[in-house]
Amino acid sequence: MRFGAAVLRSYESRFAIEEVTLNGGPADGEILVEIAGCGMCRTDLAVRHSAGRSPLPAVLGHEGAGTVVETGGPATGLNAGDHVVLSFDSCGHCRNCLGAAPAHCDSFAALNLFGGREENAARFTDAAGGALAPRWFGQSSFAQYAMVPARNAVRVDPALPVELLGPLGCGFLTGAGAVFHSFAAGPGDTLAVFGAGAVGLAAVMAATAAGAMTVAVDRHPERLALAERFGAIPLHAASPGLPDRIRHLTDGGAQYALDTTGSAPLINDALQALRPAGHLGLVARLHTTLPLQPGALDRGRKISHICEGDAVPGLLIPRLTGLWQAGRFPFDQLIRTYPLADINEAERDCDAGRVVKPVLIPEGRG
């Protein structure tokens, strides 16, 4: 089948809307999805800085949502017409997948970032017949259609606005999952969130829903205003004595801190803001060494990397949509929609901080 998609041909080029071809129908365990909307994530844009590790040309996009068009047999557990949110790929049979930790799948990088499943290599081509890289995060959903493993898809209530739900498969999943799963925060706990972008603000909303007290740190006043709207105490990242201020606000230090910035100075501030036995979670990829201040990990403090919120998407995504329906996780307030044809404008706005979460709507939708 042929359809429109946003193709990235080189690390320096802009996205181009092209006609692409998907050869063949769904194999066993696969589903064909008509994309209603796809979030733009920082990971999509980070491909430009991946030093050639992510193969191009490619169709990116990994926060897709839409309607199942066709299934590859009954074993998918899904039917044509089902509304689904798409999340990351995983093998399903390694020790971590079997232990309900698919974000730490042994094959996570290979499946999601560096080439996908080998059997998909020749299925996706451009108008001239040239091969496009296999599925990005099992999706390649900056497109009108996506062929995905059914294990990537989570069925959702058809009454929900499916075109807005894609970011629940990655960015919002990561922030909320960090709170609900990595930290298991609850009433009376304290959390400091460094970076009030899509992941950080999702963490703020989740912490408020969990009954935890939150401090949000950022450099952008408009982001801090959003964090305050969602229940956090806002602090500018350049505030003098930032760790001391957080310790004062949290009665001796935050139990949990989440860094979404990848900034070594802010990570050290986060460690200094923790109470004894506190836990700092990092979600941003570090591009420099991380020198720690003396005593940073004394008295039981710890650091861990959090991938995809340590979540099982099939469990967390329904929880988040339920919270949204109850008015307790208003993620839609972070979204601005763009036609897929305006993907380069969406990227510019995202890079400039003019939008928290762009969602791209393919032609003929919305």
C-alpha positions as CSV (number, residue, x, y, z in Angstrom):
1,M,0.0,0.0,0.0
2,R,1.1,3.6,-0.6
3,F,0.6,6.6,1.7
4,G,2.1,9.8,2.8
5,A,4.9,10.0,5.4
6,A,7.5,12.4,6.8
7,V,10.9,11.1,5.7
8,L,14.2,12.2,7.2
9,R,16.9,11.6,4.6
10,S,20.0,12.9,6.4
11,Y,21.0,14.2,9.8
12,E,21.1,17.8,8.6
13,S,18.1,17.9,6.3
14,R,14.5,18.8,7.1
15,F,11.6,16.3,7.0
16,A,10.0,15.9,3.6
17,I,6.5,14.6,3.0
18,E,6.8,11.8,0.5
19,E,4.8,8.9,-0.8
20,V,6.1,5.6,0.7
21,T,5.2,2.0,0.1
22,L,4.6,-0.7,2.7
23,N,5.0,-4.0,1.0
24,G,2.7,-6.8,2.1
25,G,0.0,-7.0,4.8
26,P,0.3,-7.8,8.5
27,A,2.3,-10.9,9.4
28,D,1.3,-13.0,12.4
29,G,1.3,-10.8,15.5
30,E,1.2,-7.6,13.5
31,I,-1.5,-4.9,13.1
32,L,-1.9,-2.2,10.5
33,V,-3.0,1.1,12.1
34,E,-4.3,4.3,10.5
35,I,-2.6,7.0,12.4
36,A,-4.9,9.7,13.9
37,G,-2.1,11.7,15.6
38,C,1.5,11.2,16.6
39,G,3.4,13.2,19.2
40,M,6.8,14.6,18.5
41,C,9.3,13.5,21.2
42,R,12.8,14.8,21.9
43,T,14.1,11.3,21.0
44,D,12.8,11.8,17.4
45,L,14.8,15.0,17.2
46,A,17.9,13.5,18.9
47,V,18.4,11.3,15.8
48,R,20.1,14.4,14.3
49,H,22.8,14.1,17.0
50,S,23.2,10.3,17.0
51,A,26.5,10.2,15.2
52,G,25.2,7.9,12.5
53,R,23.9,5.2,14.9
54,S,20.2,5.5,13.8
55,P,19.9,4.4,10.2
56,L,18.6,6.9,7.6
57,P,16.6,7.6,5.5
58,A,13.8,6.8,7.8
59,V,10.3,7.6,8.9
60,L,10.5,8.5,12.5
61,G,7.7,9.0,15.1
62,H,7.0,6.8,18.1
63,E,4.0,8.4,19.9
64,G,1.4,7.2,17.5
65,A,-2.3,6.5,18.1
66,G,-5.1,5.5,15.8
67,T,-7.5,2.9,14.5
68,V,-6.7,-0.8,13.7
69,V,-7.3,-1.4,10.0
70,E,-6.2,-5.0,9.7
71,T,-4.7,-7.7,11.9
72,G,-2.3,-10.5,11.2
73,G,-4.4,-13.3,12.7
74,P,-6.5,-13.7,15.9
75,A,-3.4,-14.0,18.1
76,T,-3.0,-10.2,18.1
77,G,-6.0,-9.9,20.6
78,L,-7.1,-6.8,18.6
79,N,-9.8,-6.3,15.9
80,A,-10.3,-3.9,13.0
81,G,-11.9,-0.7,14.3
82,D,-10.2,-0.9,17.7
83,H,-8.6,2.4,18.9
84,V,-5.0,2.0,20.1
85,V,-2.1,3.9,21.5
86,L,1.3,2.7,20.3
87,S,4.3,2.4,22.6
88,F,7.9,1.1,22.3
89,D,8.9,-2.3,20.9
90,S,10.3,-5.2,23.0
91,C,11.1,-8.8,22.4
92,G,8.7,-10.3,24.9
93,H,10.8,-13.3,25.9
94,C,14.0,-12.0,27.5
95,R,14.3,-12.1,31.3
96,N,13.3,-8.5,31.8
97,C,10.3,-8.7,29.4
98,L,9.1,-11.8,31.3
99,G,9.7,-9.9,34.5
100,A,7.3,-7.1,33.5
101,A,10.2,-4.7,32.7
102,P,9.8,-4.4,28.9
103,A,11.6,-1.0,28.9
104,H,14.7,-2.8,29.9
105,C,14.4,-5.5,27.2
106,D,17.7,-7.0,26.2
107,S,17.0,-5.9,22.6
108,F,15.6,-2.5,23.4
109,A,18.2,-0.4,21.6
110,A,18.3,-2.7,18.6
111,L,14.5,-2.9,18.2
112,N,13.8,0.8,18.8
113,L,16.8,2.9,17.9
114,F,19.3,1.1,15.7
115,G,17.5,-0.8,12.9
116,G,14.5,-2.6,14.2
117,R,13.6,-6.2,13.4
118,E,15.7,-7.7,10.6
119,E,12.6,-9.2,8.9
120,N,11.2,-5.7,8.2
121,A,14.3,-4.4,6.4
122,A,12.9,-4.6,2.9
123,R,9.2,-3.8,3.6
124,F,9.3,0.0,3.7
125,T,10.4,1.8,0.5
126,D,10.2,5.3,-1.0
127,A,8.5,6.2,-4.3
128,A,11.7,5.3,-6.3
129,G,11.8,1.8,-4.6
130,G,14.7,2.8,-2.3
131,A,14.7,1.1,1.1
132,L,13.8,3.1,4.2
133,A,15.1,2.1,7.6
134,P,13.0,-0.5,9.4
135,R,10.4,0.6,11.9
136,W,11.5,3.3,14.4
137,F,10.4,2.1,17.9
138,G,8.3,-0.5,16.1
139,Q,6.1,2.2,14.6
140,S,7.5,4.9,12.2
141,S,4.3,6.7,12.9
142,F,5.0,10.2,11.3
143,A,2.8,8.8,8.6
144,Q,-0.8,8.1,7.6
145,Y,-0.4,4.4,8.4
146,A,1.9,2.2,10.5
147,M,2.6,-1.5,10.7
148,V,3.4,-2.5,14.2
149,P,3.8,-5.5,16.5
150,A,0.5,-6.0,18.3
151,R,2.4,-6.1,21.6
152,N,3.2,-2.4,21.0
153,A,-0.5,-1.5,20.9
154,V,-2.8,-0.7,23.9
155,R,-6.5,-0.7,23.2
156,V,-8.3,2.4,24.5
157,D,-11.9,3.6,25.0
158,P,-13.2,4.7,21.6
159,A,-14.9,7.6,23.3
160,L,-11.5,9.2,24.0
161,P,-9.9,11.7,21.5
162,V,-7.6,9.2,20.0
163,E,-5.7,11.8,17.9
164,L,-4.4,13.3,21.2
165,L,-3.4,10.1,23.0
166,G,-0.1,9.2,21.3
167,P,2.2,10.9,23.8
168,L,0.8,8.5,26.4
169,G,2.9,5.9,24.7
170,C,6.3,7.5,25.5
171,G,6.7,11.1,26.9
172,F,3.8,11.3,29.3
173,L,4.3,7.6,30.1
174,T,7.8,8.3,31.1
175,G,7.0,11.1,33.5
176,A,4.0,9.5,35.1
177,G,5.6,6.1,35.3
178,A,8.6,7.6,37.1
179,V,6.3,8.8,39.8
180,F,3.9,5.8,40.0
181,H,6.4,3.0,39.4
182,S,10.1,4.0,39.7
183,F,9.4,6.0,42.9
184,A,6.0,4.6,43.9
185,A,5.3,8.1,45.3
186,G,2.2,8.5,47.5
187,P,0.5,10.9,49.9
188,G,3.0,12.7,52.1
189,D,6.0,12.1,49.8
190,T,8.0,15.0,48.3
191,L,9.3,15.2,44.8
192,A,11.5,17.8,43.0
193,V,11.2,17.8,39.2
194,F,14.0,19.4,37.2
195,G,12.8,20.5,33.8
196,A,9.2,21.3,33.1
197,G,8.9,19.9,29.6
198,A,6.5,17.1,28.5
199,V,8.1,14.5,30.8
200,G,8.6,16.8,33.8
201,L,5.0,18.2,33.6
202,A,3.6,14.7,33.3
203,A,5.5,13.8,36.5
204,V,4.1,16.9,38.2
205,M,0.5,15.9,37.2
206,A,1.1,12.3,38.3
207,A,2.6,13.4,41.7
208,T,-0.4,15.6,42.3
209,A,-2.8,12.8,41.4
210,A,-0.8,10.5,43.8
211,G,-1.1,13.1,46.7
212,A,2.7,13.9,46.7
213,M,4.0,17.5,47.2
214,T,6.1,18.7,44.3
215,V,8.6,21.4,43.5
216,A,9.2,22.1,39.8
217,V,12.5,23.7,38.5
218,D,12.8,25.3,35.1
219,R,14.3,28.4,33.3
220,H,11.1,29.3,31.4
221,P,8.5,31.3,33.3
222,E,5.6,29.9,31.1
223,R,6.7,26.4,31.9
224,L,6.8,27.2,35.6
225,A,3.3,28.7,35.3
226,L,2.1,25.4,33.9
227,A,3.8,23.4,36.7
228,E,2.1,25.7,39.3
229,R,-1.3,25.2,37.5
230,F,-0.8,21.4,37.9
231,G,0.0,21.6,41.6
232,A,3.7,22.2,41.9
233,I,5.7,24.9,43.7
234,P,7.6,26.7,40.9
235,L,11.3,27.6,41.3
236,H,13.5,29.2,38.7
237,A,16.6,27.1,37.9
238,A,18.9,30.1,38.5
239,S,17.5,30.8,42.0
240,P,20.3,31.4,44.5
241,G,20.8,28.5,46.8
242,L,18.5,26.2,44.9
243,P,19.1,23.0,46.8
244,D,18.7,24.8,50.1
245,R,15.4,26.3,49.0
246,I,14.1,22.9,48.0
247,R,15.2,21.4,51.3
248,H,13.4,24.1,53.1
249,L,10.2,23.7,51.1
250,T,10.3,19.9,51.5
251,D,11.0,19.9,55.3
252,G,14.5,18.6,55.1
253,G,14.9,17.4,51.5
254,A,12.9,15.8,48.8
255,Q,12.4,12.1,49.0
256,Y,12.5,11.8,45.2
257,A,14.0,14.0,42.4
258,L,13.5,13.6,38.7
259,D,15.9,15.2,36.3
260,T,14.8,15.6,32.7
261,T,17.5,18.0,31.6
262,G,20.7,16.0,31.4
263,S,22.5,19.1,32.9
264,A,25.3,18.1,35.2
265,P,25.0,21.2,37.4
266,L,21.3,20.6,37.9
267,I,21.8,16.9,38.6
268,N,24.2,17.9,41.4
269,D,21.6,20.4,42.7
270,A,19.0,17.6,42.6
271,L,21.3,15.3,44.7
272,Q,22.0,18.1,47.2
273,A,18.2,18.7,47.5
274,L,17.5,15.0,48.5
275,R,16.9,13.9,52.0
276,P,18.9,10.9,53.4
277,A,17.9,7.7,51.5
278,G,16.5,9.9,48.7
279,H,16.3,8.7,45.2
280,L,17.3,10.7,42.0
281,G,16.0,9.4,38.7
282,L,17.5,10.5,35.4
283,V,15.6,10.3,32.2
284,A,17.7,12.4,29.8
285,R,20.7,10.9,28.1
286,L,23.9,12.4,29.4
287,H,26.3,13.7,26.7
288,T,29.1,14.6,29.1
289,T,30.7,13.1,32.2
290,L,28.9,13.6,35.5
291,P,31.3,14.8,38.2
292,L,29.6,14.5,41.6
293,Q,30.2,16.7,44.5
294,P,31.8,15.1,47.6
295,G,29.2,13.4,49.7
296,A,26.6,13.5,47.0
297,L,25.7,9.8,47.6
298,D,26.2,9.7,51.3
299,R,23.6,8.5,53.8
300,G,21.8,6.2,51.4
301,R,21.1,8.5,48.5
302,K,21.0,6.8,45.1
303,I,20.8,7.5,41.4
304,S,19.1,5.4,38.8
305,H,18.3,5.7,35.1
306,I,14.6,5.6,34.3
307,C,13.5,4.3,30.8
308,E,9.9,4.7,29.7
309,G,8.9,5.2,33.3
310,D,9.7,1.6,34.2
311,A,6.2,1.0,32.9
312,V,4.2,-1.8,31.4
313,P,2.3,0.3,28.8
314,G,-0.7,-2.0,28.8
315,L,-1.2,-1.3,32.4
316,L,-0.2,2.3,32.8
317,I,-1.9,3.8,29.7
318,P,-5.4,2.8,30.8
319,R,-4.6,4.2,34.2
320,L,-3.6,7.5,32.7
321,T,-6.7,7.8,30.4
322,G,-8.8,7.0,33.5
323,L,-7.2,9.8,35.4
324,W,-7.7,12.1,32.5
325,Q,-11.4,11.3,32.3
326,A,-11.6,12.0,36.0
327,G,-9.9,15.4,35.5
328,R,-6.8,14.4,37.4
329,F,-4.2,14.1,34.6
330,P,-4.9,17.0,32.1
331,F,-2.2,16.1,29.6
332,D,-4.3,17.6,26.7
333,Q,-3.4,21.1,28.1
334,L,0.2,20.5,27.0
335,I,-0.6,19.6,23.4
336,R,-0.6,21.8,20.3
337,T,-1.7,20.0,17.1
338,Y,-0.1,20.6,13.7
339,P,-0.8,19.0,10.3
340,L,1.7,16.4,9.5
341,A,2.7,18.6,6.5
342,D,3.9,21.2,9.0
343,I,6.3,18.8,10.8
344,N,9.3,21.2,10.3
345,E,7.4,24.0,11.9
346,A,6.5,21.7,14.8
347,E,10.2,20.8,15.2
348,R,11.3,24.5,15.2
349,D,8.6,25.3,17.8
350,C,9.7,22.3,19.9
351,D,13.4,23.3,19.7
352,A,12.6,26.9,20.6
353,G,10.4,25.9,23.6
354,R,7.3,27.5,22.1
355,V,5.3,24.3,22.5
356,V,5.5,21.5,25.2
357,K,4.1,18.7,23.1
358,P,3.5,18.9,19.4
359,V,1.1,16.3,18.0
360,L,1.1,15.8,14.2
361,I,-2.2,15.0,12.5
362,P,-2.0,13.3,9.1
363,E,-3.8,14.6,6.1
364,G,-7.6,13.9,6.2
365,R,-7.7,13.7,10.0
366,G,-9.2,16.3,12.4
